[in-house]
Amino acid sequence: MPTIQDKEKVKIVRWPLETAKREGCRKLGALRILLVENGPPPLLADLREDWVRAPVSHQDLMARVRALQARAAAYRAPVLDPDGVLRVGSTSVVLAPSEVPIVAELVRNYGSLVARESLAHLLACARNTTRNALDLQMMRIRRRIAPLGLGISTAWGRGYLLQELTSDTAREHPQTPEGVSVVR
């Protein structure tokens, strides 16, 4: 499964020669490095953009690419709209109505642990539930959000953590044949 980082390829744009290409990349939300060939570098106000002066070694350019990807990933968070559509970048999934309150709480606390009791309470408000109902719902949500490059880690007895599914996370939590991340 491709991760968010795999989807975030960095475009190299010659500055100031390819000003139109820079603007097109900006409109698409693409990560880009401006290769400044002459004159002063442009003012940067977008965290999805960086610059380097030409000529540049391949090693230095690759270091800037990795730094830009890391910086952009740190500010990338999922968004849940009122209709139950969860978006990460240009990718989205539609959640079942029963999943929306739980995912909304996880998104509100993106990158932080959410207490199991808080999520169980949200589930209990919707209908009569058993202790295993939350576990079943989390399994369904994990399956649904995996195509977005998101995963949910379990802190046993404490709660759940919504986070980006990186290649390291995928190695730590291999996928079962059904596509469910087994987190222990």
Beta strands, then each sheet from edge to edge (+ up, - down):
strand 1: 10-15
strand 2: 31-36
strand 3: 49-53
strand 4: 79-80
strand 5: 85-88
strand 6: 91-94
strand 7: 113-115
strand 8: 150-155
strand 9: 159-164
sheet 1: 1+ 2+ 3+
sheet 2: 4+ 5- 6+
sheet 3: 7+ 9- 8+
end
